[in-house]
Amino acid sequence: MSDFPVLRRVLVPMVAWIKHEALPFWGTVGVDHTRGGFHERLDLQGNPIHDIPKRLMVQGRQLYVYCHAGVLGWHSDAQRLADRCVEYMVKSFYRRDGNPGWVHSLAPDGSIASAARDTYGHAFALLGLAWYYRWTNDMQALKIVNETLMFMDEALVCDRGGYLDAIPLPNAIRRQNPHMHLFESFIALYQATSDGKYLARCAELFDLFSAHFFQSKQGSLCEYLSEGLNPLPDVRGRVTEPGHQYEWVWLLRAFQRASGRDVGAYCTALYDHADRYGWDAEGFVVDEVDASGAVLKTSRRSWPHTEALKANIVEGEIGRDGCDERAAACITQLMNVFVGRPVPGGWIDHVDSVGRPIVTMIPASTLYHLFMAVAEAARVTSMPPYRTD
């Protein structure tokens, strides 16, 4: 088992950046003081972009961030920001059109931009509310969680297994990604409540993952599936994202700790596939490969590096060799290429294969990935508030 000495040495400035730059920046400039909630994105000068829809997903992610920051004592204004976000989310997205569930997005004037009920957005509403309940013990938040799950069971559960991507259906393609984030949300709900019904939902999604998303022959993850949850017959059915494989490794280990189920074979296969094929010659995680390992998209986003960091943490904790160095490399790449630019509390979310930015905005949604990874790294290296000595 690694005690992560290399990670510990490089982590200090990343934690300082999260606490003293990112959280204050998104808790001030990132707050929509006029319409409520958080801004969807900023321009590269750090100014809010107003003429785009606001998605439920982003609000749920930002709620998670400030709740977790509050639990850790990393941001003095976390309580006010979390309370404000919950109030806005429920008032503006929940049953907004008089029907159960959460609308997908709002127009700049506050009207409904899309009344679709998407599983991905619902997953992040659940994640944010799970952490809000964990921090505050607010029973109304838990009531809305359970009402949301009742709606999903009635309207989004698919008779072919799993959940529909959305209603109304945008197309016939089904994706593993919404299910992965539901799995994450159910784990968070179990951790917040110790209620076995949420762990039972995790188990159902684990069975779906092992039967349909995980491709045992290649040891990889299928991203795009048919209505019957078979890989699509064209190239999309062979696509896998190394970042998602690492993300599943971290989530599966959390499920193993909660349930006692042995997930080691899946974690080993997914980690090995991503480790073998998902990194380019300069030491960055690429966006997409296929199941055979051929690189399909050479560009690099920030978030796969956060997921690689988290996967190396949980695998290093059980004794896999090299994880300390790999985790430290993720921090180094994040600090050197992605975060703290073009404004101190922001990031360049996406670059091409030689490191040139290919974005014209700063998406708020990335803070969720960055914060969670840094919190995990602080935990495993016993940085405050995790230090016990």
BALOBA-1460 file (C-alpha; in Angstrom, 3 decimals):
// residues 389
<rec num="1" residu="m" x="0.000" y="0.000" z="0.000"/>
<rec num="2" residu="s" x="1.435" y="3.371" z="-1.019"/>
<rec num="3" residu="d" x="1.547" y="6.326" z="1.348"/>
<rec num="4" residu="f" x="1.958" y="8.582" z="-1.725"/>
<rec num="5" residu="p" x="5.123" y="10.542" z="-0.882"/>
<rec num="6" residu="v" x="5.557" y="11.830" z="-4.452"/>
<rec num="7" residu="l" x="1.939" y="12.942" z="-4.691"/>
<rec num="8" residu="r" x="2.249" y="14.667" z="-1.332"/>
<rec num="9" residu="r" x="5.194" y="16.752" z="-2.568"/>
<rec num="10" residu="v" x="3.413" y="18.091" z="-5.668"/>
<rec num="11" residu="l" x="-0.058" y="18.454" z="-4.170"/>
<rec num="12" residu="v" x="0.435" y="21.493" z="-1.937"/>
<rec num="13" residu="p" x="0.154" y="24.166" z="-4.669"/>
<rec num="14" residu="m" x="-2.878" y="22.425" z="-6.203"/>
<rec num="15" residu="v" x="-4.716" y="22.431" z="-2.873"/>
<rec num="16" residu="a" x="-3.752" y="26.066" z="-2.381"/>
<rec num="17" residu="w" x="-5.100" y="26.896" z="-5.834"/>
<rec num="18" residu="i" x="-8.429" y="25.183" z="-5.128"/>
<rec num="19" residu="k" x="-8.847" y="26.865" z="-1.731"/>
<rec num="20" residu="h" x="-7.529" y="30.338" z="-2.471"/>
<rec num="21" residu="e" x="-8.236" y="30.843" z="-6.181"/>
<rec num="22" residu="a" x="-10.874" y="28.495" z="-7.623"/>
<rec num="23" residu="l" x="-13.420" y="28.368" z="-4.786"/>
<rec num="24" residu="p" x="-13.409" y="32.136" z="-4.114"/>
<rec num="25" residu="f" x="-13.509" y="32.904" z="-7.849"/>
<rec num="26" residu="w" x="-16.478" y="30.673" z="-8.654"/>
<rec num="27" residu="g" x="-18.155" y="31.725" z="-5.399"/>
<rec num="28" residu="t" x="-18.119" y="35.374" z="-6.522"/>
<rec num="29" residu="v" x="-17.599" y="35.907" z="-10.252"/>
<rec num="30" residu="g" x="-19.201" y="32.524" z="-10.977"/>
<rec num="31" residu="v" x="-22.411" y="33.391" z="-9.104"/>
<rec num="32" residu="d" x="-25.354" y="34.789" z="-11.060"/>
<rec num="33" residu="h" x="-26.494" y="37.508" z="-8.692"/>
<rec num="34" residu="t" x="-29.299" y="38.616" z="-11.009"/>
<rec num="35" residu="r" x="-31.011" y="35.373" z="-12.038"/>
<rec num="36" residu="g" x="-29.887" y="33.016" z="-9.292"/>
<rec num="37" residu="g" x="-27.645" y="29.994" z="-9.123"/>
<rec num="38" residu="f" x="-24.256" y="29.794" z="-10.813"/>
<rec num="39" residu="h" x="-23.231" y="30.925" z="-14.268"/>
<rec num="40" residu="e" x="-22.966" y="28.176" z="-16.876"/>
<rec num="41" residu="r" x="-19.659" y="29.449" z="-18.259"/>
<rec num="42" residu="l" x="-17.319" y="32.431" z="-18.408"/>
<rec num="43" residu="d" x="-15.361" y="33.892" z="-21.293"/>
<rec num="44" residu="l" x="-11.581" y="33.710" z="-21.376"/>
<rec num="45" residu="q" x="-11.339" y="37.075" z="-19.630"/>
<rec num="46" residu="g" x="-13.375" y="35.698" z="-16.733"/>
<rec num="47" residu="n" x="-16.623" y="37.487" z="-17.537"/>
<rec num="48" residu="p" x="-20.001" y="35.683" z="-17.356"/>
<rec num="49" residu="i" x="-21.550" y="34.580" z="-20.637"/>
<rec num="50" residu="h" x="-25.259" y="35.351" z="-20.353"/>
<rec num="51" residu="d" x="-26.762" y="34.414" z="-23.738"/>
<rec num="52" residu="i" x="-26.760" y="30.627" z="-23.268"/>
<rec num="53" residu="p" x="-29.063" y="28.208" z="-21.442"/>
<rec num="54" residu="k" x="-28.356" y="27.184" z="-17.875"/>
<rec num="55" residu="r" x="-28.330" y="23.430" z="-17.348"/>
<rec num="56" residu="l" x="-29.511" y="21.590" z="-14.261"/>
<rec num="57" residu="m" x="-26.326" y="19.524" z="-14.449"/>
<rec num="58" residu="v" x="-24.085" y="22.517" z="-13.799"/>
<rec num="59" residu="q" x="-26.126" y="23.695" z="-10.808"/>
<rec num="60" residu="g" x="-26.017" y="20.211" z="-9.276"/>
<rec num="61" residu="r" x="-22.260" y="20.015" z="-9.759"/>
<rec num="62" residu="q" x="-21.619" y="23.409" z="-8.200"/>
<rec num="63" residu="l" x="-23.881" y="22.505" z="-5.277"/>
<rec num="64" residu="y" x="-21.785" y="19.384" z="-4.705"/>
<rec num="65" residu="v" x="-18.549" y="21.407" z="-4.786"/>
<rec num="66" residu="y" x="-19.554" y="23.959" z="-2.182"/>
<rec num="67" residu="c" x="-21.149" y="21.359" z="0.086"/>
<rec num="68" residu="h" x="-17.987" y="19.242" z="0.039"/>
<rec num="69" residu="a" x="-15.880" y="22.376" z="0.498"/>
<rec num="70" residu="g" x="-18.041" y="23.220" z="3.494"/>
<rec num="71" residu="v" x="-17.619" y="19.748" z="4.983"/>
<rec num="72" residu="l" x="-13.843" y="20.128" z="4.670"/>
<rec num="73" residu="g" x="-13.806" y="23.697" z="5.948"/>
<rec num="74" residu="w" x="-12.135" y="24.876" z="2.755"/>
<rec num="75" residu="h" x="-14.380" y="27.866" z="1.989"/>
<rec num="76" residu="s" x="-15.873" y="30.263" z="4.515"/>
<rec num="77" residu="d" x="-18.855" y="31.196" z="2.332"/>
<rec num="78" residu="a" x="-19.812" y="27.632" z="1.430"/>
<rec num="79" residu="q" x="-22.982" y="27.504" z="3.530"/>
<rec num="80" residu="r" x="-24.508" y="30.604" z="1.988"/>
<rec num="81" residu="l" x="-23.613" y="29.489" z="-1.551"/>
<rec num="82" residu="a" x="-25.021" y="25.993" z="-1.022"/>
<rec num="83" residu="d" x="-28.261" y="27.256" z="0.542"/>
<rec num="84" residu="r" x="-28.701" y="29.749" z="-2.278"/>
<rec num="85" residu="c" x="-28.060" y="27.089" z="-4.930"/>
<rec num="86" residu="v" x="-30.536" y="24.600" z="-3.455"/>
<rec num="87" residu="e" x="-33.225" y="27.257" z="-3.287"/>
<rec num="88" residu="y" x="-32.596" y="28.252" z="-6.896"/>
<rec num="89" residu="m" x="-32.447" y="24.684" z="-8.218"/>
<rec num="90" residu="v" x="-35.706" y="23.645" z="-6.599"/>
<rec num="91" residu="k" x="-37.568" y="26.815" z="-7.499"/>
<rec num="92" residu="s" x="-36.321" y="27.044" z="-11.089"/>
<rec num="93" residu="f" x="-35.837" y="23.448" z="-12.274"/>
<rec num="94" residu="y" x="-37.886" y="21.111" z="-10.068"/>
<rec num="95" residu="r" x="-41.404" y="20.491" z="-11.427"/>
<rec num="96" residu="r" x="-41.038" y="23.855" z="-13.131"/>
<rec num="97" residu="d" x="-43.631" y="23.051" z="-15.798"/>
<rec num="98" residu="g" x="-46.020" y="21.406" z="-13.351"/>
<rec num="99" residu="n" x="-44.842" y="17.878" z="-14.154"/>
<rec num="100" residu="p" x="-42.691" y="15.572" z="-12.006"/>
<rec num="101" residu="g" x="-38.931" y="15.652" z="-12.333"/>
<rec num="102" residu="w" x="-36.429" y="18.336" z="-13.234"/>
<rec num="103" residu="v" x="-36.358" y="20.335" z="-16.469"/>
<rec num="104" residu="h" x="-33.106" y="20.160" z="-18.402"/>
<rec num="105" residu="s" x="-32.270" y="23.847" z="-18.902"/>
<rec num="106" residu="l" x="-33.424" y="27.446" z="-18.619"/>
<rec num="107" residu="a" x="-33.203" y="30.234" z="-21.174"/>
<rec num="108" residu="p" x="-31.335" y="33.480" z="-20.365"/>
<rec num="109" residu="d" x="-34.622" y="35.134" z="-19.380"/>
<rec num="110" residu="g" x="-35.357" y="32.369" z="-16.869"/>
<rec num="111" residu="s" x="-38.012" y="30.617" z="-18.929"/>
<rec num="112" residu="i" x="-37.705" y="26.925" z="-19.764"/>
<rec num="113" residu="a" x="-35.263" y="26.296" z="-22.602"/>
<rec num="114" residu="s" x="-35.740" y="22.518" z="-22.566"/>
<rec num="115" residu="a" x="-38.349" y="20.654" z="-20.532"/>
<rec num="116" residu="a" x="-36.744" y="17.296" z="-21.337"/>
<rec num="117" residu="r" x="-36.081" y="15.072" z="-18.348"/>
<rec num="118" residu="d" x="-32.567" y="13.711" z="-18.861"/>
<rec num="119" residu="t" x="-30.982" y="11.046" z="-16.706"/>
<rec num="120" residu="y" x="-27.604" y="12.806" z="-16.751"/>
<rec num="121" residu="g" x="-29.052" y="16.012" z="-15.306"/>
<rec num="122" residu="h" x="-31.106" y="14.133" z="-12.730"/>
<rec num="123" residu="a" x="-27.964" y="12.290" z="-11.601"/>
<rec num="124" residu="f" x="-26.262" y="15.563" z="-10.741"/>
<rec num="125" residu="a" x="-29.330" y="16.964" z="-9.016"/>
<rec num="126" residu="l" x="-29.204" y="13.840" z="-6.850"/>
<rec num="127" residu="l" x="-25.459" y="14.188" z="-6.240"/>
<rec num="128" residu="g" x="-25.772" y="17.796" z="-5.141"/>
<rec num="129" residu="l" x="-28.724" y="17.037" z="-2.880"/>
<rec num="130" residu="a" x="-26.921" y="14.019" z="-1.401"/>
<rec num="131" residu="w" x="-24.033" y="16.207" z="-0.341"/>
<rec num="132" residu="y" x="-26.363" y="18.948" z="0.866"/>
<rec num="133" residu="y" x="-28.137" y="16.433" z="3.078"/>
<rec num="134" residu="r" x="-24.807" y="14.972" z="4.241"/>
<rec num="135" residu="w" x="-23.658" y="18.419" z="5.324"/>
<rec num="136" residu="t" x="-26.876" y="19.938" z="6.688"/>
<rec num="137" residu="n" x="-29.152" y="16.967" z="7.504"/>
<rec num="138" residu="d" x="-31.918" y="18.869" z="5.710"/>
<rec num="139" residu="m" x="-34.858" y="16.471" z="5.471"/>
<rec num="140" residu="q" x="-36.534" y="18.466" z="2.702"/>
<rec num="141" residu="a" x="-33.539" y="17.774" z="0.468"/>
<rec num="142" residu="l" x="-33.877" y="14.053" z="1.149"/>
<rec num="143" residu="k" x="-37.614" y="14.218" z="0.468"/>
<rec num="144" residu="i" x="-36.916" y="15.716" z="-2.961"/>
<rec num="145" residu="v" x="-34.309" y="13.017" z="-3.600"/>
<rec num="146" residu="n" x="-36.859" y="10.299" z="-2.964"/>
<rec num="147" residu="e" x="-39.529" y="12.036" z="-5.035"/>
<rec num="148" residu="t" x="-37.006" y="12.297" z="-7.862"/>
<rec num="149" residu="l" x="-36.249" y="8.587" z="-7.676"/>
<rec num="150" residu="m" x="-39.953" y="7.756" z="-7.745"/>
<rec num="151" residu="f" x="-40.303" y="9.825" z="-10.902"/>
<rec num="152" residu="m" x="-37.282" y="8.165" z="-12.498"/>
<rec num="153" residu="d" x="-38.637" y="4.713" z="-11.679"/>
<rec num="154" residu="e" x="-41.915" y="5.592" z="-13.367"/>
<rec num="155" residu="a" x="-40.679" y="7.556" z="-16.372"/>
<rec num="156" residu="l" x="-36.982" y="6.962" z="-17.072"/>
<rec num="157" residu="v" x="-36.454" y="3.282" z="-16.247"/>
<rec num="158" residu="c" x="-36.228" y="1.302" z="-19.476"/>
<rec num="159" residu="d" x="-37.794" y="-2.129" z="-19.881"/>
<rec num="160" residu="r" x="-34.649" y="-3.193" z="-21.782"/>
<rec num="161" residu="g" x="-32.551" y="-2.472" z="-18.685"/>
<rec num="162" residu="g" x="-31.119" y="0.648" z="-17.101"/>
<rec num="163" residu="y" x="-32.419" y="4.133" z="-17.757"/>
<rec num="164" residu="l" x="-33.370" y="6.022" z="-20.882"/>
<rec num="165" residu="d" x="-31.081" y="8.893" z="-21.747"/>
<rec num="166" residu="a" x="-34.020" y="11.303" z="-21.608"/>
<rec num="167" residu="i" x="-37.707" y="11.789" z="-22.228"/>
<rec num="168" residu="p" x="-38.588" y="12.583" z="-24.880"/>
<rec num="169" residu="l" x="-35.872" y="10.422" z="-26.428"/>
<rec num="170" residu="p" x="-33.420" y="12.492" z="-28.495"/>
<rec num="171" residu="n" x="-32.434" y="9.408" z="-30.561"/>
<rec num="172" residu="a" x="-32.150" y="5.644" z="-30.294"/>
<rec num="173" residu="i" x="-28.626" y="5.716" z="-28.850"/>
<rec num="174" residu="r" x="-28.098" y="4.847" z="-25.215"/>
<rec num="175" residu="r" x="-24.985" y="5.889" z="-23.307"/>
<rec num="176" residu="q" x="-23.175" y="4.429" z="-20.352"/>
<rec num="177" residu="n" x="-22.259" y="7.878" z="-19.019"/>
<rec num="178" residu="p" x="-25.617" y="8.821" z="-17.389"/>
<rec num="179" residu="h" x="-25.630" y="5.442" z="-15.662"/>
<rec num="180" residu="m" x="-22.101" y="5.997" z="-14.358"/>
<rec num="181" residu="h" x="-23.141" y="9.271" z="-12.764"/>
<rec num="182" residu="l" x="-26.287" y="7.728" z="-11.297"/>
<rec num="183" residu="f" x="-24.021" y="5.082" z="-9.780"/>
<rec num="184" residu="e" x="-21.936" y="7.914" z="-8.326"/>
<rec num="185" residu="s" x="-25.043" y="9.610" z="-6.931"/>
<rec num="186" residu="f" x="-26.396" y="6.448" z="-5.333"/>
<rec num="187" residu="i" x="-23.017" y="5.863" z="-3.655"/>
<rec num="188" residu="a" x="-23.115" y="9.444" z="-2.352"/>
<rec num="189" residu="l" x="-26.656" y="8.953" z="-1.071"/>
<rec num="190" residu="y" x="-25.664" y="5.766" z="0.725"/>
<rec num="191" residu="q" x="-22.637" y="7.485" z="2.261"/>
<rec num="192" residu="a" x="-24.835" y="10.371" z="3.397"/>
<rec num="193" residu="t" x="-27.665" y="8.281" z="4.871"/>
<rec num="194" residu="s" x="-26.417" y="4.695" z="5.464"/>
<rec num="195" residu="d" x="-29.766" y="3.653" z="3.956"/>
<rec num="196" residu="g" x="-29.466" y="0.292" z="2.222"/>
<rec num="197" residu="k" x="-32.024" y="1.168" z="-0.437"/>
<rec num="198" residu="y" x="-29.478" y="3.423" z="-2.130"/>
<rec num="199" residu="l" x="-26.813" y="0.729" z="-1.988"/>
<rec num="200" residu="a" x="-29.307" y="-1.670" z="-3.568"/>
<rec num="201" residu="r" x="-29.649" y="0.763" z="-6.472"/>
<rec num="202" residu="c" x="-25.857" y="0.794" z="-6.765"/>
<rec num="203" residu="a" x="-25.903" y="-2.988" z="-6.998"/>
<rec num="204" residu="e" x="-28.456" y="-2.897" z="-9.808"/>
<rec num="205" residu="l" x="-26.284" y="-0.502" z="-11.792"/>
<rec num="206" residu="f" x="-23.179" y="-2.565" z="-11.089"/>
<rec num="207" residu="d" x="-24.946" y="-5.575" z="-12.587"/>
<rec num="208" residu="l" x="-25.862" y="-3.461" z="-15.622"/>
<rec num="209" residu="f" x="-22.258" y="-2.304" z="-15.956"/>
<rec num="210" residu="s" x="-20.848" y="-5.812" z="-15.748"/>
<rec num="211" residu="a" x="-23.393" y="-7.251" z="-18.200"/>
<rec num="212" residu="h" x="-23.450" y="-4.503" z="-20.833"/>
<rec num="213" residu="f" x="-20.980" y="-1.643" z="-20.470"/>
<rec num="214" residu="f" x="-17.875" y="-3.644" z="-19.610"/>
<rec num="215" residu="q" x="-16.403" y="-5.455" z="-22.610"/>
<rec num="216" residu="s" x="-14.619" y="-8.432" z="-21.095"/>
<rec num="217" residu="k" x="-12.736" y="-9.500" z="-24.215"/>
<rec num="218" residu="q" x="-10.959" y="-6.163" z="-24.556"/>
<rec num="219" residu="g" x="-11.142" y="-5.129" z="-20.904"/>
<rec num="220" residu="s" x="-12.674" y="-1.831" z="-21.952"/>
<rec num="221" residu="l" x="-15.804" y="0.268" z="-21.538"/>
<rec num="222" residu="c" x="-18.455" y="0.690" z="-24.235"/>
<rec num="223" residu="e" x="-19.706" y="4.275" z="-24.428"/>
<rec num="224" residu="y" x="-22.531" y="4.032" z="-26.997"/>
<rec num="225" residu="l" x="-25.133" y="1.298" z="-27.089"/>
<rec num="226" residu="s" x="-28.302" y="0.276" z="-28.854"/>
<rec num="227" residu="e" x="-31.776" y="0.286" z="-27.340"/>
<rec num="228" residu="g" x="-31.131" y="-3.279" z="-26.206"/>
<rec num="229" residu="l" x="-27.819" y="-2.259" z="-24.588"/>
<rec num="230" residu="n" x="-25.563" y="-3.889" z="-27.150"/>
<rec num="231" residu="p" x="-22.565" y="-1.972" z="-28.526"/>
<rec num="232" residu="l" x="-23.558" y="0.025" z="-31.601"/>
<rec num="233" residu="p" x="-22.554" y="-1.842" z="-34.764"/>
<rec num="234" residu="d" x="-20.557" y="1.087" z="-36.205"/>
<rec num="235" residu="v" x="-17.389" y="2.772" z="-34.952"/>
<rec num="236" residu="r" x="-19.283" y="4.412" z="-32.081"/>
<rec num="237" residu="g" x="-19.750" y="0.990" z="-30.528"/>
<rec num="238" residu="r" x="-15.966" y="0.632" z="-30.297"/>
<rec num="239" residu="v" x="-15.314" y="4.038" z="-28.717"/>
<rec num="240" residu="t" x="-14.062" y="4.236" z="-25.174"/>
<rec num="241" residu="e" x="-12.871" y="7.234" z="-23.200"/>
<rec num="242" residu="p" x="-9.873" y="6.559" z="-20.940"/>
<rec num="243" residu="g" x="-11.174" y="9.210" z="-18.543"/>
<rec num="244" residu="h" x="-14.414" y="7.310" z="-18.090"/>
<rec num="245" residu="q" x="-12.561" y="4.040" z="-17.548"/>
<rec num="246" residu="y" x="-10.562" y="5.646" z="-14.763"/>
<rec num="247" residu="e" x="-13.737" y="7.167" z="-13.360"/>
<rec num="248" residu="w" x="-15.383" y="3.750" z="-13.197"/>
<rec num="249" residu="v" x="-12.322" y="2.351" z="-11.386"/>
<rec num="250" residu="w" x="-12.692" y="4.954" z="-8.644"/>
<rec num="251" residu="l" x="-16.443" y="4.431" z="-8.364"/>
<rec num="252" residu="l" x="-16.180" y="0.649" z="-8.346"/>
<rec num="253" residu="r" x="-13.703" y="0.756" z="-5.489"/>
<rec num="254" residu="a" x="-16.117" y="2.970" z="-3.538"/>
<rec num="255" residu="f" x="-18.877" y="0.456" z="-4.225"/>
<rec num="256" residu="q" x="-16.613" y="-2.367" z="-3.067"/>
<rec num="257" residu="r" x="-15.923" y="-0.592" z="0.223"/>
<rec num="258" residu="a" x="-19.647" y="-0.042" z="0.777"/>
<rec num="259" residu="s" x="-20.941" y="-3.426" z="-0.325"/>
<rec num="260" residu="g" x="-18.105" y="-5.887" z="0.166"/>
<rec num="261" residu="r" x="-18.477" y="-7.115" z="-3.430"/>
<rec num="262" residu="d" x="-15.265" y="-8.003" z="-5.224"/>
<rec num="263" residu="v" x="-14.778" y="-5.666" z="-8.182"/>
<rec num="264" residu="g" x="-11.057" y="-6.240" z="-8.574"/>
<rec num="265" residu="a" x="-11.161" y="-7.962" z="-11.969"/>
<rec num="266" residu="y" x="-13.113" y="-5.088" z="-13.523"/>
<rec num="267" residu="c" x="-10.871" y="-2.422" z="-11.998"/>
<rec num="268" residu="t" x="-7.725" y="-4.196" z="-13.124"/>
<rec num="269" residu="a" x="-8.969" y="-4.582" z="-16.689"/>
<rec num="270" residu="l" x="-10.239" y="-1.014" z="-17.042"/>
<rec num="271" residu="y" x="-7.146" y="0.486" z="-15.441"/>
<rec num="272" residu="d" x="-4.772" y="-1.621" z="-17.535"/>
<rec num="273" residu="h" x="-6.556" y="-0.756" z="-20.799"/>
<rec num="274" residu="a" x="-6.545" y="2.974" z="-20.013"/>
<rec num="275" residu="d" x="-2.964" y="2.856" z="-18.784"/>
<rec num="276" residu="r" x="-1.752" y="0.992" z="-21.874"/>
<rec num="277" residu="y" x="-3.616" y="2.928" z="-24.564"/>
<rec num="278" residu="g" x="-4.937" y="6.151" z="-23.043"/>
<rec num="279" residu="w" x="-1.725" y="8.177" z="-22.658"/>
<rec num="280" residu="d" x="0.151" y="9.954" z="-25.427"/>
<rec num="281" residu="a" x="3.924" y="10.250" z="-25.771"/>
<rec num="282" residu="e" x="3.991" y="13.562" z="-23.871"/>
<rec num="283" residu="g" x="2.248" y="12.072" z="-20.850"/>
<rec num="284" residu="f" x="-1.309" y="13.305" z="-21.327"/>
<rec num="285" residu="v" x="-4.562" y="11.341" z="-21.297"/>
<rec num="286" residu="v" x="-6.145" y="11.441" z="-24.757"/>
<rec num="287" residu="d" x="-9.858" y="11.959" z="-25.271"/>
<rec num="288" residu="e" x="-10.857" y="8.761" z="-27.098"/>
<rec num="289" residu="v" x="-9.459" y="5.397" z="-28.113"/>
<rec num="290" residu="d" x="-11.174" y="2.332" z="-29.496"/>
<rec num="291" residu="a" x="-11.420" y="-1.021" z="-27.787"/>
<rec num="292" residu="s" x="-8.305" y="-2.280" z="-29.600"/>
<rec num="293" residu="g" x="-6.310" y="0.689" z="-28.327"/>
<rec num="294" residu="a" x="-6.140" y="2.802" z="-31.492"/>
<rec num="295" residu="v" x="-6.316" y="6.514" z="-30.688"/>
<rec num="296" residu="l" x="-9.456" y="8.100" z="-32.150"/>
<rec num="297" residu="k" x="-9.182" y="11.606" z="-30.722"/>
<rec num="298" residu="t" x="-5.769" y="13.004" z="-29.825"/>
<rec num="299" residu="s" x="-6.984" y="16.122" z="-28.029"/>
<rec num="300" residu="r" x="-6.711" y="16.426" z="-24.259"/>
<rec num="301" residu="r" x="-9.242" y="17.631" z="-21.725"/>
<rec num="302" residu="s" x="-8.597" y="18.521" z="-18.112"/>
<rec num="303" residu="w" x="-11.102" y="16.142" z="-16.528"/>
<rec num="304" residu="p" x="-9.623" y="12.799" z="-17.686"/>
<rec num="305" residu="h" x="-6.499" y="13.742" z="-15.742"/>
<rec num="306" residu="t" x="-8.573" y="14.243" z="-12.591"/>
<rec num="307" residu="e" x="-10.143" y="10.823" z="-13.097"/>
<rec num="308" residu="a" x="-6.754" y="9.218" z="-13.709"/>
<rec num="309" residu="l" x="-5.605" y="10.827" z="-10.455"/>
<rec num="310" residu="k" x="-8.551" y="9.350" z="-8.548"/>
<rec num="311" residu="a" x="-8.074" y="5.901" z="-10.078"/>
<rec num="312" residu="n" x="-4.392" y="5.885" z="-9.201"/>
<rec num="313" residu="i" x="-5.258" y="6.856" z="-5.644"/>
<rec num="314" residu="v" x="-7.652" y="3.960" z="-5.055"/>
<rec num="315" residu="e" x="-5.453" y="1.467" z="-6.890"/>
<rec num="316" residu="g" x="-2.387" y="2.674" z="-5.023"/>
<rec num="317" residu="e" x="-4.259" y="2.190" z="-1.770"/>
<rec num="318" residu="i" x="-4.587" y="-1.516" z="-2.491"/>
<rec num="319" residu="g" x="-0.943" y="-1.895" z="-3.519"/>
<rec num="320" residu="r" x="-0.685" y="-1.435" z="-7.292"/>
<rec num="321" residu="d" x="2.839" y="-0.385" z="-8.228"/>
<rec num="322" residu="g" x="3.572" y="2.999" z="-9.766"/>
<rec num="323" residu="c" x="0.368" y="4.724" z="-8.708"/>
<rec num="324" residu="d" x="2.056" y="7.355" z="-6.573"/>
<rec num="325" residu="e" x="4.165" y="8.532" z="-9.502"/>
<rec num="326" residu="r" x="1.242" y="8.396" z="-11.923"/>
<rec num="327" residu="a" x="-1.004" y="10.350" z="-9.552"/>
<rec num="328" residu="a" x="1.702" y="12.983" z="-9.093"/>
<rec num="329" residu="a" x="2.090" y="13.245" z="-12.872"/>
<rec num="330" residu="c" x="-1.628" y="14.024" z="-13.164"/>
<rec num="331" residu="i" x="-1.271" y="16.899" z="-10.707"/>
<rec num="332" residu="t" x="1.754" y="18.206" z="-12.591"/>
<rec num="333" residu="q" x="-0.032" y="18.165" z="-15.946"/>
<rec num="334" residu="l" x="-3.089" y="19.868" z="-14.478"/>
<rec num="335" residu="m" x="-0.985" y="22.621" z="-12.913"/>
<rec num="336" residu="n" x="1.297" y="23.104" z="-15.904"/>
<rec num="337" residu="v" x="-1.272" y="23.048" z="-18.712"/>
<rec num="338" residu="f" x="-4.867" y="23.374" z="-17.571"/>
<rec num="339" residu="v" x="-5.559" y="25.254" z="-14.340"/>
<rec num="340" residu="g" x="-4.873" y="28.813" z="-13.212"/>
<rec num="341" residu="r" x="-5.237" y="30.219" z="-16.723"/>
<rec num="342" residu="p" x="-6.306" y="32.323" z="-18.555"/>
<rec num="343" residu="v" x="-7.467" y="33.847" z="-15.240"/>
<rec num="344" residu="p" x="-6.152" y="32.728" z="-11.837"/>
<rec num="345" residu="g" x="-9.314" y="30.900" z="-10.714"/>
<rec num="346" residu="g" x="-10.122" y="29.433" z="-14.105"/>
<rec num="347" residu="w" x="-8.899" y="26.771" z="-16.500"/>
<rec num="348" residu="i" x="-8.295" y="25.922" z="-20.105"/>
<rec num="349" residu="d" x="-10.553" y="22.903" z="-20.338"/>
<rec num="350" residu="h" x="-9.499" y="21.496" z="-23.723"/>
<rec num="351" residu="v" x="-6.276" y="21.570" z="-25.735"/>
<rec num="352" residu="d" x="-5.145" y="19.888" z="-28.924"/>
<rec num="353" residu="s" x="-2.438" y="17.246" z="-29.248"/>
<rec num="354" residu="v" x="0.351" y="19.818" z="-28.934"/>
<rec num="355" residu="g" x="-1.211" y="21.746" z="-26.085"/>
<rec num="356" residu="r" x="-2.867" y="24.625" z="-27.938"/>
<rec num="357" residu="p" x="-6.214" y="25.724" z="-26.438"/>
<rec num="358" residu="i" x="-9.238" y="24.756" z="-28.537"/>
<rec num="359" residu="v" x="-11.875" y="26.447" z="-26.368"/>
<rec num="360" residu="t" x="-13.189" y="29.994" z="-26.201"/>
<rec num="361" residu="m" x="-14.795" y="29.792" z="-22.765"/>
<rec num="362" residu="i" x="-14.337" y="28.453" z="-19.226"/>
<rec num="363" residu="p" x="-17.031" y="25.878" z="-18.373"/>
<rec num="364" residu="a" x="-18.234" y="25.918" z="-14.772"/>
<rec num="365" residu="s" x="-18.884" y="22.181" z="-14.977"/>
<rec num="366" residu="t" x="-15.150" y="21.401" z="-14.742"/>
<rec num="367" residu="l" x="-14.869" y="22.544" z="-11.118"/>
<rec num="368" residu="y" x="-16.661" y="19.378" z="-9.987"/>
<rec num="369" residu="h" x="-13.911" y="17.192" z="-11.471"/>
<rec num="370" residu="l" x="-11.053" y="19.314" z="-10.185"/>
<rec num="371" residu="f" x="-12.411" y="19.711" z="-6.679"/>
<rec num="372" residu="m" x="-13.284" y="16.043" z="-6.185"/>
<rec num="373" residu="a" x="-9.862" y="14.891" z="-7.357"/>
<rec num="374" residu="v" x="-8.002" y="17.342" z="-5.134"/>
<rec num="375" residu="a" x="-10.155" y="16.374" z="-2.151"/>
<rec num="376" residu="e" x="-9.311" y="12.709" z="-2.774"/>
<rec num="377" residu="a" x="-5.615" y="13.511" z="-3.041"/>
<rec num="378" residu="a" x="-5.761" y="15.510" z="0.202"/>
<rec num="379" residu="r" x="-7.453" y="12.563" z="1.893"/>
<rec num="380" residu="v" x="-4.921" y="9.970" z="0.843"/>
<rec num="381" residu="t" x="-1.944" y="12.172" z="1.716"/>
<rec num="382" residu="s" x="-3.432" y="13.124" z="5.108"/>
<rec num="383" residu="m" x="-3.448" y="16.833" z="4.356"/>
<rec num="384" residu="p" x="-5.677" y="19.006" z="6.579"/>
<rec num="385" residu="p" x="-8.465" y="18.454" z="7.502"/>
<rec num="386" residu="y" x="-7.725" y="14.745" z="7.106"/>
<rec num="387" residu="r" x="-4.555" y="14.792" z="9.210"/>
<rec num="388" residu="t" x="-5.064" y="12.960" z="12.495"/>
<rec num="389" residu="d" x="-1.692" y="13.506" z="14.194"/>
